[in-house]
Amino acid sequence: MRLYIIGAGVIGRTHAEAAKKLSEPIQLHVADTNPEAVTSFCKQFPEAIGFTKVEEMLSSEAAQNDDIVIISTPPMAHFDPTKLALESGRHVLCEKPLAMNSSQAQEMVRTADKHDRLIGCCSVRFKGMPHMEAVKKLIRSGCLGDIYHVTFVNKWERSRSGIEYQPASRWFLDSAKSGGGVLMDWGPYDFATLNDILNPNVIEINSAWMVKPVTEIDPVDTLFDVETHVGASMTFNCDNHPIHVQYERASCAHGEGYVKAEIEGTLGSLRWTPFDSRQPVYRRYDKQGHFVEEQVEVGPRSEYTIFDNPLLHFYRKVKGLESHANVNQQALNNFRCIRSLYTAAKTGQKQTVDIAQNGVTI
Ligand SMILES: NC(=O)c1ccc[n+]([C@@H]2O[C@H](COP(=O)([O-])OP(=O)(O)OC[C@H]3O[C@@H](n4cnc5c(N)ncnc54)[C@H](O)[C@@H]3O)[C@@H](O)[C@H]2O)c1
């Protein structure tokens, strides 16, 4: 099978590593506009054929039905190579966030549909992990009763991409290159998770806010105009049943950092750590007026890591196998949730996102 990676940076290399774990030999190609990135990539993966022009790589051979192109460039360079790759007749797995804005994302999915290709998003990195599946199984079992409230908070005190994390990639800080801050960076995972677990038909974003708390090491040598702390009050309507979701995400905050994901129902609650599969899942319920807390049994950890998952899920989808990939309309829906939060924060107006049910497992 042939794999074409566009963007030979940090995450492009993790996809090349993941390709080694697929169940068939992979012919690896890479393109990056920076010749030094191509050289160092090909040094790390000597089997790769390197290019400095995307068009040249895509036209170097005729497309085959299961060719996969991975877009692992910064967000401002997702749209053009995605369109080129789809028009060349290949399936595309795009890094998160899917695009800079909703109209780009819509156009990308339209192009995929027109050419009968799949477009997937890497926001599914945490989907299918045993702790997530254990949470889903318990929800679907009905043992929590009617679910009415979810707390979903991931508040880190200092973990800004482009400053504390991966300081060499300053593009994270400039909204003209990244499309936004911590919401564009981590929101794709948050919504891929929430939508997978709650399976809503319609999401209402009742209110949202976003800010950039100031630190004494804020860079002055580069544009830094993205939010690092965001929150929202949402209602996930699941078959006409409302679930109230309190959402918060921060890569920089002066308040105390904490992580809390809790689902509350009329018969019990669940607590877990969505982005750390080593942490336990807890269930609470009532016994004679007192709460009982039990650790939930979770399946064995997978041999695949969060860096393997996007390609693994997408590869399975391309091969027509059961898969956790989010493709086409579903990838677009997840992205629309994120952009709607920006609109709600900017306008102060409630936003509504209709979620198509196709491809969603209930
Ligand atoms: N770094 C991470 O941990 C991480 C994790 C998950 C997802 N992502 C996502 O992956 C994407 C890339 O992030 P990264 O951290 O690997 O960035 P990076 O800065 O390490 O690398 C980006 C690479 O893309 C190349 N590039 C830029 N424009 C190009 C173009 N038009 N054509 C071809 N190549 C081009 C650059 O030269 C660079 O080598 C982003 O969307 C990011 O959100 C990153």
The ligand as a Tripos MOL2 file, in Angstrom:
@<TRIPOS>MOLECULE
LIG
   44    48     1     0     0
SMALL
NO_CHARGES

@<TRIPOS>ATOM
      1 N1          3.0420   18.2730   17.4990 N.am      1 LIG1
      2 C1          2.0860   17.5280   18.0450 C.2       1 LIG1
      3 O1          2.2190   16.9370   19.1210 O.2       1 LIG1
      4 C2          0.7840   17.3590   17.3100 C.ar      1 LIG1
      5 C3         -0.0900   16.4020   17.8190 C.ar      1 LIG1
      6 C4         -1.2730   16.1580   17.1520 C.ar      1 LIG1
      7 C5         -1.5720   16.8690   16.0150 C.ar      1 LIG1
      8 N2         -0.7370   17.8360   15.5450 N.ar      1 LIG1
      9 C6         -1.1470   18.5700   14.3370 C.3       1 LIG1
     10 O2         -0.2830   18.2360   13.2630 O.3       1 LIG1
     11 C7         -0.1410   19.3530   12.3690 C.3       1 LIG1
     12 C8          1.3430   19.6350   12.2150 C.3       1 LIG1
     13 O3          1.9000   19.8860   13.4910 O.3       1 LIG1
     14 P1          3.4440   19.6160   13.8010 P.3       1 LIG1
     15 O4          3.5660   19.7660   15.2760 O.co2     1 LIG1
     16 O5          3.9200   18.3730   13.1740 O.co2     1 LIG1
     17 O6          4.0960   20.8900   13.0790 O.3       1 LIG1
     18 P2          5.6320   21.1310   12.7510 P.3       1 LIG1
     19 O7          5.8460   22.5900   12.8850 O.co2     1 LIG1
     20 O8          6.5100   20.2290   13.5740 O.co2     1 LIG1
     21 O9          5.7680   20.6500   11.2330 O.3       1 LIG1
     22 C9          5.0190   21.1680   10.1710 C.3       1 LIG1
     23 C10         5.7490   20.8400    8.8650 C.3       1 LIG1
     24 O10         4.9000   21.2310    7.7740 O.3       1 LIG1
     25 C11         5.7250   21.8140    6.7590 C.3       1 LIG1
     26 N3          4.8880   22.6460    5.8940 N.ar      1 LIG1
     27 C12         4.3340   23.8470    6.1670 C.ar      1 LIG1
     28 N4          3.5880   24.2680    5.1290 N.ar      1 LIG1
     29 C13         3.6930   23.3020    4.1600 C.ar      1 LIG1
     30 C14         3.1190   23.1430    2.8660 C.ar      1 LIG1
     31 N5          2.3020   24.0670    2.3470 N.pl3     1 LIG1
     32 N6          3.4150   22.0370    2.1590 N.ar      1 LIG1
     33 C15         4.2440   21.0790    2.6670 C.ar      1 LIG1
     34 N7          4.8130   21.1810    3.9070 N.ar      1 LIG1
     35 C16         4.5350   22.2680    4.6350 C.ar      1 LIG1
     36 C17         6.7740   22.5810    7.5510 C.3       1 LIG1
     37 O11         7.9170   22.8660    6.7520 O.3       1 LIG1
     38 C18         7.0610   21.6130    8.6970 C.3       1 LIG1
     39 O12         8.1070   20.7160    8.3730 O.3       1 LIG1
     40 C19        -0.9570   20.4870   12.9750 C.3       1 LIG1
     41 O13        -2.2360   20.5330   12.3870 O.3       1 LIG1
     42 C20        -1.0680   20.0820   14.4480 C.3       1 LIG1
     43 O14        -2.2220   20.6180   15.0890 O.3       1 LIG1
     44 C21         0.4570   18.0650   16.1510 C.ar      1 LIG1
@<TRIPOS>BOND
     1     1     2 1
     2     2     3 2
     3     2     4 1
     4     4     5 ar
     5     4    44 ar
     6     5     6 ar
     7     6     7 ar
     8     7     8 ar
     9     8     9 1
    10     8    44 ar
    11     9    10 1
    12     9    42 1
    13    10    11 1
    14    11    12 1
    15    11    40 1
    16    12    13 1
    17    13    14 1
    18    14    15 2
    19    14    16 1
    20    14    17 1
    21    17    18 1
    22    18    19 2
    23    18    20 1
    24    18    21 1
    25    21    22 1
    26    22    23 1
    27    23    24 1
    28    23    38 1
    29    24    25 1
    30    25    26 1
    31    25    36 1
    32    26    27 ar
    33    26    35 ar
    34    27    28 ar
    35    28    29 ar
    36    29    30 ar
    37    29    35 ar
    38    30    31 1
    39    30    32 ar
    40    32    33 ar
    41    33    34 ar
    42    34    35 ar
    43    36    37 1
    44    36    38 1
    45    38    39 1
    46    40    41 1
    47    40    42 1
    48    42    43 1
@<TRIPOS>SUBSTRUCTURE
     1 LIG1         1 GROUP 0 **** ****
